[in-house]
Amino acid sequence: MSLICISQKNAKAASFIDNVLKVLVGVIVICFMAMVVTLISKGAVHWGSLFSGLIPDVTALFWPTDQIAAAISETGDTSFWTEYVTGEQRTKIIAAFGTAVGINMTFLLPYSLRKKGWGKEHRELSRYDLALGLFIPFILGASALVIASAASFHAKYADALGDNGKPLPGMENAYYKVVNMKLASTIEGYKKLDVIQKTELRDALPLEEKRLVGMLSNRGAKNLAASLEPFLGKHSQTIFGIGVLAMAVSTLLVHMMMNGYAISEAFNKVGNTKYFILGATMPAVAGFFSPYLWSGDAKAAMAIPASVMATTLLPIAYLGFLLLMNSRAALGDELPKKRGLINVLMIFAAGAATFASVWNLIGRFKSSDSYAHYFGLFSMIALAALALIGISGFIKRNKVA
């Protein structure tokens, strides 16, 4: 918090924070790249699967991937498992989409450029800054993490399920969460049974289903690090821990700065330190109390619902940019004269974001969970209302150019 406060008072402090963020991002990339290099040297990465994974597979939105589908076919209950796995895949894909195009792109980057005083003459420099400071590190870090995770966990159960057919220590909650959903869908009144009866039913599951559950159980940070011990040895926990810590600290600083700017703008108090600190404090407080606000063994999976929520709100940002690029009231003489291609690309991006958001909300609306049902309902209403407000405001303040 002190770094954020100091950065508002002098440029040297702001430059110091920028350098801290650069170092932290560098640490993340180096740690995860080191994991991948070690995995490759041990022959744990299948190059054919890696390169084929560079091509987006939209079929994963509608049915399970090949290896998981093969495991499902062995269980004999393809109906439940296909629906469950498809829903999980869809949620994680939407979450990844929301994470990849988050607040760094839609808010903090353009705002920081304005705050630095960069204009048209700095356009080329800003592009290099975006590519070298954000895009390339993100591609390297995210790719390394995906490769390491896929090589260690995808369609694998040995790290979650013992030879006796029971979950390994540390995986019990994540394992039984999936098992309970399966049994509750097939056995009426399962949730009302006592512990002994539930245990008997869990143990009676066929081995094929137990192995599938092991594949589908969410892994926590300890599991991610422990899985790399055969490749990184006793230093796996340390290397992975440094990467996760750097990611958490850098993300928290970015969120604090962004929220400080947003609150200052919302109250028309740009440059006012008190309002900036008020905004910056919000994510800091939430981060400090997160161990108490969130529970469960697989706390690393918290990123999924948070990212899904980001995807839900993304169309609002995209619509705002689309209207901005066509607003003479906002851009004046800087309004692009030939913006046909710009509009086509932005409409496509906004449409894709809206599709992902609405699809996700419809899924929540159809959920049997009352909280998810009402979250989906009110969120769809809110999205439609915000879109109408934005478009009507644009029409009132602008003439078609």
NORTASUL-V547450 format. One line per field, one symbol per residue. ss: DSSP state (~ for helix, > for strand, _ for the rest). Layout:
BEGIN
ss->???
END
This chain:
BEGIN
ss->_~~~~~~___~~~~~~~~~~~~~~~~~~~~~~~~~~~~~~~_____~~~~~~_____~~~~____~~~~~~~~____~~~~~~~~~~~~~~~~~~~~~~~__~~~~~~~~~~~~~~___~~~~~~~~~~~~~~~~~~~~~~~~~~~~~~~~~~_______>_____>____~~~~~~~~~~~~~~~___~~~__~~~~~~~~~___~~~~~~~~~~____~~~~~~__~~~~~~~~~~~~~~~~~~~~~~~~~~~~~~~~~~~~~~______~~~~~~~~~~~~~~~~_~~~~_____~~~~~~~~~~~~~~~~~~~~~~~~~~___~~~~~~~_____~~~~~~~~~~~~~~~~~~~~~~~~~~____~~~~~~~~~~~~~~~~~~~~~~~~~~~~____
END
